[in-house]
Amino acid sequence: MKIGDLIDGEYLTDEILIIAHALKKTKAWVLSNLDKEISEDVYREISRKISLRKSGYPLQYILGVKEFMGMEFTVRDGVFIPRYETETLVEIALDYIRSKNIKTVAEIGVGSGVISISLAKFAGVRVFGSDINEKAILLSKENAKKLGVFQLVTFSRGEFLEPFEDFFGEIELVISNPPYVETNFNIPVEVKYEPIEAVFSGSDGMDFIREYFKRYKRKWDTFMEFSGSEHSKEIVRSLCRDVKFFRDLDNVERFFFCPSK
Ligand SMILES: C[S@@+](CC[C@H](N)C(=O)[O-])C[C@H]1O[C@@H](n2cnc3c(N)ncnc32)[C@H](O)[C@@H]1O
């Protein structure tokens, strides 16, 4: 069985990536070794992964990794796959943290831990991170260990900031990339494999954000990612008087900052 027999070109880039990852080689190596023979077992395993991909299953779950802020995070079925737009949220927050000399941050909805771990890694801040999904908490801890910031982060299962009530006085900044898709939105097939609670947030996608602003009497400076639609901006303006919007690399106002006072 030859490497080239695994490729039919339907998902060319992903096929090559899956082969390269399975054989622990570069994409260039794969492309220049299409005639190379591989064992039947290896062939069957790679072929299974390529079929999975063709059924719509996300590439990142197949590879088990996703690059974020130059670091390689482990990703796993059952936990949201980080998106590249969120790197801009992290960069904006890092600037703010440095300019205000912030020492303690809380993140709501850590997923694989990308935001918390990046803030701990690049700004040296202490981070408290919550998620309602136990798999996300376990994966975030695993990623924090792998990326060398375990001593700076505390990940706990629970909604919003509930697990960190004892630290409310210490938290100087809240950050979140919450679920913000409308429940009726027709999501791409790949997204259907991701946990539903990571994606949808009520009929207009704003339930999480409304609840965050309602839930706590105490307010914190807050950075959030959201859909950036006109409707969602209207709602954010009604929840936060001095809100400031920030654009992503596609020029969509995808993030907002709400000052605590
Ligand atoms: C869009 S994902 C973001 C994950 C990660 N921060 C990232 O940017 O890749 C949203 C995450 O929020 C979690 N979540 C949803 N509602 C929550 C709530 N009320 N409290 C805490 N976490 C919540 C989901 O389980 C999911 O992991």
The ligand as an ORCA input file, in Angstrom:
! r2SCAN-3c Opt
* xyz 0 1
  C     -17.003     29.395     22.796
  S     -16.346     28.314     24.009
  C     -14.801     29.133     24.368
  C     -13.747     28.220     24.916
  C     -12.356     28.888     25.027
  N     -12.360     29.980     25.963
  C     -11.890     29.377     23.671
  O     -11.899     30.585     23.432
  O     -11.518     28.529     22.830
  C     -17.365     28.717     25.399
  C     -17.088     27.875     26.664
  O     -17.940     28.381     27.712
  C     -18.458     27.294     28.457
  N     -19.684     27.807     29.081
  C     -20.898     28.003     28.518
  N     -21.748     28.565     29.409
  C     -21.032     28.741     30.557
  C     -21.347     29.284     31.850
  N     -22.551     29.759     32.125
  N     -20.372     29.302     32.777
  C     -19.130     28.813     32.517
  N     -18.785     28.274     31.325
  C     -19.723     28.252     30.361
  C     -18.633     26.185     27.444
  O     -18.667     24.928     28.064
  C     -17.403     26.398     26.557
  O     -16.308     25.642     26.990
*
